[in-house]
């Protein structure tokens, strides 16, 4: 086919897969509704076995193998001809998120954190690329997973996606929170550049929009000063090192 158009057969396969993933998500939601009632450790372990079956339904290897992959490799795994399958990304993110909640209820925080991090990366990537799966609200999933990750470490590349996401949504205070969560880990060149771009862009935003985004002009200026301070401290530490 020329001009980048999808053949009728290819479109039919895409719609079939979307319907399949939607049914899987519906089944997953029903399973999770039951899992929330589980109390004993044995029941929760059985729940993890049940959830493991969903990876096969997505034609993916089990979570223990997926979690070993860097995020770009995971995205490549669910891509065709370099284009990520956004429906599968959302479905996999939902599965990882719910499985992470079971691990967290068992106080297996290493396991839960890994799943929440992967899920947030998938949701942010899918939303950025325009995912529009019926019955799966990417923005709602991002917010829910972000809350689940409050006690956990989030890597730089995901925080940069989160910064862009909140900035595009006009949620400037949340964007600044993501920026400083990144900078407090380490003031890397990527983090500093992202911060400089963020504050430079906000200089052009009207005061009314800044207020709506809960980052009024005076707080914006304080944030810029904090960025400079952190950058200077990072430079000083580098020289001492």
DRENVOZA-235962 format. One record per atom (N, C-alpha, C): residue in three letters; x, y, z negated. Coordinates in steps of 0.2 Angstrom, whole numbers, plus 5000, padded with zeros to 4 digits. Example, Ala and Ser with C-alpha at 12.3 -4.5 7.8 and 13.67 -1.06 7.14 Angstrom:
DRENVOZA-235962
ALA506649724961
ALA506249784961
ALA506649844961
SER506449894965
SER506849954964
SER506450004961
***
This chain:
DRENVOZA-235962
UNK500449945000
UNK500050005000
UNK500450065000
UNK500250115003
UNK500650185004
UNK500350234999
UNK500750284998
UNK500450344995
UNK500250334987
UNK500550274985
UNK500450264978
UNK499750244976
UNK499350224981
UNK498650204979
UNK498650124976
UNK498150114972
UNK498050044970
UNK497650004974
UNK497849944976
UNK497349904980
UNK496749884976
UNK496249864980
UNK495649844976
UNK495749784972
UNK496149744974
UNK496349684970
UNK496749704964
UNK497249754965
UNK497649774959
UNK497149814954
UNK496649854957
UNK496249884952
UNK495749834948
UNK495549784952
UNK495149734949
UNK495549704943
UNK496149684944
UNK496549654939
UNK496649694933
UNK496749764935
UNK496849814929
UNK496249814925
UNK495649814928
UNK495049824924
UNK494849764920
UNK495049704923
UNK494949634920
UNK495349634914
UNK496049664914
UNK496449664908
UNK496249704903
UNK495949764905
UNK495749814901
UNK495149784897
UNK494649754900
UNK494149724897
UNK494349674892
UNK494849634894
UNK495149574890
UNK495449614883
UNK495849664884
UNK496149694878
UNK495649724874
UNK495049754877
UNK494549784873
UNK494249734869
UNK494049674872
UNK493749624868
UNK494249594862
UNK494849594864
UNK495349574859
UNK495349624853
UNK495349694854
UNK495349744849
UNK494649734845
UNK494149724848
UNK493449704844
UNK493549644840
UNK493849594842
UNK493949534838
UNK494449554832
UNK494949594834
UNK495449614829
UNK495049654823
UNK494649694825
UNK494249734820
UNK493849694816
UNK493549644819
UNK493149604815
UNK493549554810
UNK494149534812
UNK494549494808
UNK494749544802
UNK494949604804
UNK495249644798
UNK494749664793
UNK494049674796
UNK493549684791
UNK493449624786
UNK493649564788
UNK493649504783
UNK494249504779
UNK494849524782
UNK495449524778
UNK495449574773
UNK495149624773
UNK495049674768
UNK494749644761
UNK494449594762
UNK494049564756
UNK494549504753
UNK495049494756
UNK495549444754
UNK495849464747
UNK495949424743
UNK496249434736
UNK496949394735
UNK496949334736
UNK497449294734
UNK498049294739
UNK498649284737
UNK499249284741
UNK499149224747
UNK498849174745
UNK498749114750
UNK498349144756
UNK497749174754
UNK497349194759
UNK497649254764
UNK498049294761
UNK498449344765
UNK498949314770
UNK499249254767
UNK499749224771
UNK499349184777
UNK498749164776
UNK498349134781
UNK498149184786
UNK498049244783
UNK497849304788
UNK498349314793
UNK499049314790
UNK499549334795
UNK499649284800
UNK499449214799
UNK499549164804
UNK498949174809
UNK498349204807
UNK497849214811
UNK498049274816
UNK498249324813
UNK498449384817
UNK499049374822
UNK499449324820
UNK500049304825
UNK499749274831
UNK499149244831
UNK498849224837
UNK498649274842
UNK498549334840
UNK498449394844
UNK498949414849
UNK499649404847
UNK500149414851
UNK500149374857
UNK499949314857
UNK499849264862
UNK499349294867
UNK498749314864
UNK498249344868
UNK498449404872
UNK498949444870
UNK499249494874
UNK499849474878
UNK499949404878
UNK500549374882
UNK501149414880
UNK501249414874
UNK501849444871
UNK502149394866
UNK502849394865
UNK503149354860
UNK502849374853
UNK503049334848
UNK502749354841
UNK503149414838
UNK502849444833
UNK503149504830
UNK503849494828
UNK504049444825
UNK504749434823
UNK505249454829
UNK505049434835
UNK505449444840
UNK505349514843
UNK504749544843
UNK504649614845
UNK505049664841
UNK505049644834
UNK505349694830
UNK506049704830
UNK506349654833
UNK507049654835
UNK507249704840
UNK506749724845
UNK506949754851
UNK506949834849
UNK507449874852
UNK507349944851
UNK506749964855
UNK506450024853
UNK505850044855
UNK505850054863
UNK506350074866
UNK506350084873
UNK506250014877
UNK506549964874
UNK506549894876
UNK505849864876
UNK505549884870
UNK504849854869
UNK504349884874
UNK504449954875
UNK504049984880
UNK504149954887
UNK504849934889
UNK504949904895
UNK504649834896
UNK504549804890
UNK504249734890
UNK503549744892
UNK503149794891
UNK502449804892
UNK502349844898
UNK502949854903
UNK502849894909
UNK502949854915
UNK502649884920
UNK502649854927
UNK502849904932
UNK503449884935
UNK503749934940
UNK503949994937
UNK504149994931
UNK504350054927
UNK503750094924
UNK503150074925
UNK502550104922
UNK502250064916
UNK502350104910
UNK502050064904
UNK501250044905
UNK501149994903
UNK500349974902
UNK500150004896
UNK499750064897
UNK499550094891
UNK499050064887
UNK498550024890
UNK498049984887
UNK498449934882
UNK498949904885
UNK499249854881
UNK499649884875
UNK499949944877
UNK500349984871
UNK499849994865
UNK499250014867
UNK498750034862
UNK498549974858
UNK498449914862
UNK498249854859
UNK498749824854
UNK499349824856
UNK499949804852
UNK500049844846
UNK499949914847
UNK500049954841
UNK499549944836
UNK498949934838
UNK498349914833
UNK498549854830
UNK498749804833
UNK498949734830
UNK499549744825
UNK500049784827
UNK500549794822
UNK500349834816
UNK499949884817
UNK499749924812
UNK499349884807
UNK498849844809
UNK498449804805
UNK498849744801
UNK499349714805
UNK499749664802
UNK500249694797
UNK500449764798
UNK500849794793
UNK500449804787
UNK499849824787
UNK499349834781
UNK499349764777
UNK499349714780
UNK499349654776
UNK499949644773
UNK500549654776
UNK501149644773
UNK501249694767
UNK500949754768
UNK501049804763
UNK500649784756
UNK500049754758
UNK499649724752
UNK499949674748
UNK500449644752
UNK500849584748
UNK501549614746
UNK501649684746
UNK502249714743
UNK502849694747
UNK502749674754
UNK503249664758
UNK503449724762
UNK503749774759
UNK503749844762
UNK504249844768
UNK504749804768
UNK505149804774
UNK504849784780
UNK504349734779
UNK503949704785
UNK503449754787
UNK503149784782
UNK502649834784
UNK502849894787
UNK503449924785
UNK503749984788
UNK503949974795
UNK504249914796
UNK504449904803
UNK503849904808
UNK503349874806
UNK502749874810
UNK502349934811
UNK502349974805
UNK502050044806
UNK502450084810
UNK503150084810
UNK503550124814
UNK503450104822
UNK503450044823
UNK503350024830
UNK502650044833
UNK502150044828
UNK501450054830
UNK501450134832
UNK501750174827
UNK501650244829
UNK502050264835
UNK502650234836
UNK502950244843
UNK502550234849
UNK502150174848
UNK501750154854
UNK501150204855
UNK500850224849
UNK500250264850
UNK500450334853
UNK501050364850
UNK501250424852
UNK501450424860
UNK501750374862
UNK501950364869
UNK501350354873
UNK500850314871
UNK500250304875
UNK499850374876
UNK499850414870
UNK499450474870
UNK499750524875
UNK500450524875
UNK500850574879
UNK500750554886
UNK500650494888
UNK500650474895
UNK499850474897
UNK499450484893
UNK498750494895
UNK498250434894
UNK498450394889
UNK497950334888
UNK497250354886
UNK496850324889
UNK496050344888
UNK495650274887
UNK495950234883
UNK495550164882
UNK494950184878
UNK494350154881
UNK493650164877
UNK493750124871
UNK493450154865
UNK493450124859
UNK494150124855
UNK494650164858
UNK495250164855
UNK495550234855
UNK495350274850
UNK495550344849
UNK496250354847
UNK496750364852
UNK497450374851
UNK497550424845
UNK497250484846
UNK497450534841
UNK497250504834
UNK496650474833
UNK496450444827
UNK496950394824
UNK497150354829
UNK497650304827
UNK498350334825
UNK498550384828
UNK499150424827
UNK499150444819
UNK498550484818
UNK498450514811
UNK498450454806
UNK498150404807
UNK498050344802
UNK498750314801
UNK499150304806
UNK499750274806
UNK500250324802
UNK500250384804
UNK500650434801
UNK500550434793
UNK499950424791
UNK499850424784
UNK500150364781
UNK500050304784
UNK500350244782
UNK501050244781
UNK501350294785
UNK502150294785
UNK502350344780
UNK501950384777
UNK502250434772
UNK502750404768
UNK502750344765
UNK503250324760
UNK503850294764
UNK503850294770
UNK504350254774
UNK504750304778
UNK505350284780
UNK505850314785
UNK505550314792
UNK505550364795
UNK505350364803
UNK506050394807
UNK506150354812
UNK506850364815
UNK506750434819
UNK507350464821
UNK507350524825
UNK506950524831
UNK506950474835
UNK506650474842
UNK505850484841
UNK505650444836
UNK504850444834
UNK504650514831
UNK505050544827
UNK504950614824
UNK504950664830
UNK505350654835
UNK505350704840
UNK504750694844
UNK504450634845
UNK503850624848
UNK503250654844
UNK503350654838
UNK502850674833
UNK502850754833
UNK503450784834
UNK503450854834
UNK503150884840
UNK503250844846
UNK502950864852
UNK502250854852
UNK501950804849
UNK501250794849
UNK500950844845
UNK501150864839
UNK500850914835
UNK500850984838
UNK501450994841
UNK501551064845
UNK501051064851
UNK500951014855
UNK500451014860
UNK499751024858
UNK499650994852
UNK498951004849
UNK498851064845
UNK499351104845
UNK499251174841
UNK499251164834
UNK499451104831
UNK499451094824
UNK500151104822
UNK500351174822
UNK501051194821
UNK501351184814
UNK500951184809
UNK501151164802
UNK501351094802
UNK500951044805
UNK501150974805
UNK501750964809
UNK501851004815
UNK502450994819
UNK503051014815
UNK502951074811
UNK503551094807
UNK503751044802
UNK503251014799
UNK503350954794
UNK503750904797
UNK503550884803
UNK503950824807
UNK504650854808
UNK504750914810
UNK505450944812
UNK505850934805
UNK505550954800
UNK506050954794
UNK506150894791
UNK505650844792
UNK505750774790
UNK506350744794
UNK506450764800
UNK506950744804
UNK507650784802
UNK507550844801
UNK508250884799
UNK508450864792
UNK508050844788
UNK508250824781
UNK508550754781
UNK508450714786
UNK508850654787
UNK509550664789
UNK509650704794
UNK510250724797
UNK510150784802
UNK510550834802
UNK510450884807
UNK510850864813
UNK510550824818
UNK510950804824
UNK510850854829
UNK511250854834
UNK511150894840
UNK510450894843
UNK510150834843
UNK509450834846
UNK508950864842
UNK509050854835
UNK508650884830
UNK508650964830
UNK509250984830
UNK509351064830
UNK509151094837
UNK509251064842
UNK508951084849
UNK508151084849
UNK507951034846
UNK507151034846
UNK506951084841
UNK507251094836
UNK507051154831
UNK507051224834
UNK507651234838
UNK507751294841
UNK507151304847
UNK507051254850
UNK506551264856
UNK505851274852
UNK505651234847
UNK505051244843
UNK504951314841
UNK505451344838
UNK505351414835
UNK505351464841
UNK505751454846
UNK505751494852
UNK505051504855
UNK504751444856
UNK504151434859
UNK503551474855
UNK503651464848
UNK503151494844
UNK503151574843
UNK503751594845
UNK503851674846
UNK503351704851
UNK503151664856
UNK502651684861
UNK501951664859
UNK501851634854
UNK501151614852
UNK500851674848
UNK500151694850
UNK499851744846
UNK499751724839
UNK499751784835
UNK499651774828
UNK499051734826
UNK498451744830
UNK497851704828
UNK497951634829
UNK498251614835
UNK498451544836
UNK498851514830
UNK499351554828
UNK499751524823
UNK499351514816
UNK498951564815
UNK498451554809
UNK498051494810
UNK497751474816
UNK497351414817
UNK497751354816
UNK498451364818
UNK498851304817
UNK499151294810
UNK498951344806
UNK499151344799
UNK499951354798
UNK500151394802
UNK500851414802
UNK500951494803
UNK500751534799
UNK500751604800
UNK501451634801
UNK501451694804
UNK502051724806
UNK502651724801
UNK502451744795
UNK502951744790
UNK503251684788
UNK502851624788
UNK503051564787
UNK503451534792
UNK503351554798
UNK503751544804
UNK504451564804
UNK504451634801
UNK505151664801
UNK505551624795
UNK505151604790
UNK505551564784
UNK505751504787
UNK505351474791
UNK505651404794
UNK506251414798
UNK506251464802
UNK506851484806
UNK507451494802
UNK507351524796
UNK507951534792
UNK508151474789
UNK507651424787
UNK507851364784
UNK508251314789
UNK508051324796
UNK508351284801
UNK509051304801
UNK509251374801
UNK509851394802
UNK510251374796
UNK509951374790
UNK510351354784
UNK510551284784
UNK510051244786
UNK510251164787
UNK510751154792
UNK510751194797
UNK511251184803
UNK511951204800
UNK511951264797
UNK512551284794
UNK512851234789
UNK512451204785
UNK512651154780
UNK512851094783
UNK512551074789
UNK512751014793
UNK513451024796
UNK513551084799
UNK514151104801
UNK514751104796
UNK514651124790
UNK515151124785
UNK515251054783
UNK514751014782
UNK514950944780
UNK515350914786
UNK515150924792
UNK515550894798
UNK516350914797
UNK516450984796
UNK517151004795
UNK517450964789
UNK517150964784
UNK517450924778
UNK517550854779
UNK517150824783
UNK517150754785
UNK517750744790
***
